[in-house]
Structures are given as C-alpha cells and as structure tokens.
C-alpha cells in the first residue's frame, strides 16, 4: 500500500501559490454575541497577539450591519471579510 501524503496550504512543504483556508466565524451565535465573538476575532488577529491570524483569513458570518457597527464600536475592522 502506498503512503498517502497530503499537501495543504499549512504544510511545511506547501508551495507558495497555495491559499490558506478561510475560517468562517458565526458572529451572531452565543450568549454574548456579537461583542464577545468579535473581541475574540480581533484578539486572534492582533499583530502583537500569540495567534497572528491574518484578518483576511476570517470570514465573519451574520448580520453585516450589526457586525460593522460592533466592529466600529470596538475600534475598527482590521480587514475581515463579512
């Protein structure tokens, strides 16, 4: 049986032209939504944070007007897709 080796955009041997997967985040779900969810997304994408996720990898799902208003109240949108 042959060994199966998968190449993903996150693999050390990935080619530079592979696009990393996008993460969909349900902003409207949860008891303290949308603020708690957006705070988590902002922390994950913070330049000084430990996760360092590029903001364009997150897709925020929910009511666009509510998301944009909440992001503005929390200091702005670093480049999320909504």
Secondary structure, DSSP 8 states (H G I E B T S, - for coil): --------TTSTT--TT-----EEEESS-STTTTHHHHHHHHHHT-TTSSS---GGGEEEES-HHHHHHHHHHTT--SS-B-
